[in-house]
Amino acid sequence: MSNIFLRSFEARPDFSCISSPYGMAKFVGDERSGKIIKYFDYRENFKYKDVEDSIYKFENEHPNKNILVKEHYYDFVEAPYPLEDIVPKGYIHGVLIRNPVNTFMSLNKLFLNIGYDVSLENFSELVNFQKHYEIYEQIIAKGIDNNPIIINTSLLATQPEEYLKEICTIWQLDYFSEMMDFPNTTTCIADYPYGNVVNWRKDAIGSTTWRKETEYSESDLLSLPKEIQEFAQEQETFYEKLNKLCIRLE
């Protein structure tokens, strides 16, 4: 859903977008720490602090555009620098969340498709609502953004046009109907262009319009190892803390 969200903004005439630049630092740069690095190509001389400069450079190259940067929260978790030292200044922030059941089952699908071990260690690297919540708190406590909005992608996928209009209102933007259909966007293709991961991401990368996400139930979690089931249940508390603060349509 984060890819489709990015593409909807890329379709706007007043936006240019960047996809997962900190993920590049985590998985392919000199300071890389991601455990699934065998699926990514190594890039020499690319560090976390290079990302901020690259975003400012992108701004200068698109002087008449707003810039949207999509990033996965887990790409900040093991960063070797404080959050405030690597995040660009003056940006407003939106935090995307997704209910834990759908998150864990989608991740399970990814792991099975790329032949990655379905283990607690690997799951906890990529989905941890406790750390997600801590990063949200840091954004506020460090003065990065005093009022970041929280977007529940499950609600967004159910009523995309109404939800997007609400986001535009909060961000003081005009709404464009192009945000619902986006056949000519390209930026998102830069996301996960490595190894077999791109095959699993093909549907999201190639999306040209909004679609409902696959809904899973609590019983689907029973197909996962018991330790992952227990971990998923532990994450509910932190998900609910974020969910209580998310944008809701009246």
N, C-alpha and C positions, 0 to 999 in steps of 0.2 A: 504493500500500500504506500510506503514511503516513496517508491519510484513513481507511481502514478500521481501522487501528490506533487512531486517535483515536475513531472511532465505537464501537469495542468497549469503551473505557473510559467513554465517555459513557453507555453502556447500564447501567453499574453504578449502584446506588442511592447510593453514597458518593462519586461523582465528578461534577464539572462541568468542562467543557473549553473551551479557547480555541484557535482555529485561526489560525496565521500572522499574529500581530499585528505582528511586525517586517517581514514582507513588505508590510504596509500602509504602513509608514514608507518602505520602499525604493521602492515603486512608486507611491504616491499622495500622500505627504505633502510638506511644505515642503522636506525634504532629499532628496527622491527622486533616485535615481541609476540605477534599472533601465532598461535600453535598450528593453524592450518596453512602455514606459509608454503607448504609444498604445492599448493594450488595457485600460487602467485609468482610472478616474475620479479626477480630482485632488481632494484634500481639504485645505482650508486649515487652517493652525494644527495640524498633526499631525506630530510629530517623533519621532525614535528614543527620546529620553528620556521622551516621554509614554507609551511602551509600558509601562515599569516601573510607573509610577503607575496605569495602567489595569488592570494585573494585580493590584496590591494592592487597588484598588477592587473588582475582581471577587471577590477573596478575602473582603472585608468583606461583600459582598452574598450570599455563599454560606458562612456561618460554620460550617455543619455538613458541609461537603464538602471532599474533597481536590481540588486543582486540577491539571489536566494541561494544559500549554501545548505545542502542536505547532508547530514552526518549522523552516523549511528553512535549512540551514547557509549557503547562499549569500546569504541575506538579512542575514547579519552581515559578509560579506566586505568590502563597501564602506561599512560604517557609519562615520560620522565621529567615533566615540568608541571608546575601548578597551572590549573585551568586558565587563570587570568593572564598568564604569560604567553599563551599560545592562541587564544581566541581573539579575533579582530575586534577592535573597539567601535562602539557606536552602532552596533547591530541590534535589532530587536529579535527576540527568540521565541520560537514555538517548539514545544516538546510533544512529539507524537508518541502515543501509547497504544497498545493493542492488548486485548484480554489474554491472560496467560494460557488458557487452553488452546486458543488458535495459534498463539505464538509458539508454544512448545510443539504442537503437532506439525506446523509448517516447517519448523527447524528439523524435526524428525524426517520429514519428506526430503529436505535438502541433504541431510547427512546420508540417507539411503541412496539418493541419486548420485552423489559424488563418491560413495564408498568410504565415508568417514565414520569412525566409531561412534555408535550411539551410547555415549558414556556421560556420567555426571560431570566429569572434568571438562569435556568438550561442550556440553550444554551450558554450563555455568560461565564459560568464557564469553558466550555470545548472547545470553539472556539472563539478566539478574536485575530484577526490579528494585531490589534494595539499593544497589549501586546507581541505578537509574534515578531513584528518588534522591539519593545523596548528591548527584550531579545537579539535579534541579535545585536543591537547596544551595549548592555552591554558586550557581548562577546568580542567585539573589544575594547571598551573604558576601560574595566578593565584589558586588556592585557591577557585575557584567550586564545584568538586566534586572531592574527592580520588579518587573511585572511580566515575566514570560507566560505566554498562554499555553494551555495544555489541550491537545487535539486528540480525541479518541478516534482512531481510524475505523473502528467498528461502526460508530455512529456516522462518521464521514462517508463510509461506503454505502450505508443504508439510504442516506439523503444527501448525496454529494452536492447538488446545486444549492440547496438551502444552507448547508453547512459552509460551503465555500463563500457564499454571500455574507454569512455571519463573520467569517474570518476576515474578509475584505473590509467589512465595516469596522471591526476592531483595529485593523492595521491602517485604517483610513485610506483605503484603496477603492477605486471604482471596480465594479465587477464586470468581467468580460465573458460573454457566452462561449468564447473559444476555450475556456477552462474546462468545459465539459467534453469537448472533442478535440483531439490534438494529434492529427495524422502526420504533421511535419516537424515535430520536435526531435532533437537529436542528442542533446547533452547527456541524457540518461544512459546512452550506450557506453559512455566512459565508465559506468559503474560495473564492477566485477568483469573486466574484459580478460580475465586470466583463467586458464585451465578449464576444467569441466564445470565450474560454477556457472559460467555464462549459459550453459545449456539449460540449467534449471531456472535461470532468470529470464529465459527467452520470452515467456508470456508477459512478464512485467515490463521488460525493456521494450517489447514490441507493442505494448498497449496503445491504442489510439482513442480510447474512451474509458469512462468509469465503468466498473463492473463490481458486483457484489463479491465479497471475499468468501472463501469456503468456510462454512461454520462447522465447528467441531463441538462435541459434547464432553462432559466430564468423563463419561464412560470410555471415550476414545483414549484417554490418558492411561487406561489399564493395559494398553498395548506396549507401553514404555516400561523399562526396568523400574523396579520398585523405588530405588533411590532417587530416580528422576521424578517419579510421581510425587514423592515426599517433598522434593525440592520445589516442584511446581506449586504445591499447596502452600509452602512457606512464602512464596512470592506474592500470594494473593493479598496479604496485608499491605504490602508496599504499593501494589497495583491500585488497590482501593484508595490509598491516600492520594495518589495522583488522579484517579478517576473522579474523586469528589470535587476536584478543582477544574475539571475539564469544561470546555465550552459545551453548552447544551442548548438545543433549540426549544423555544417556548411553545 
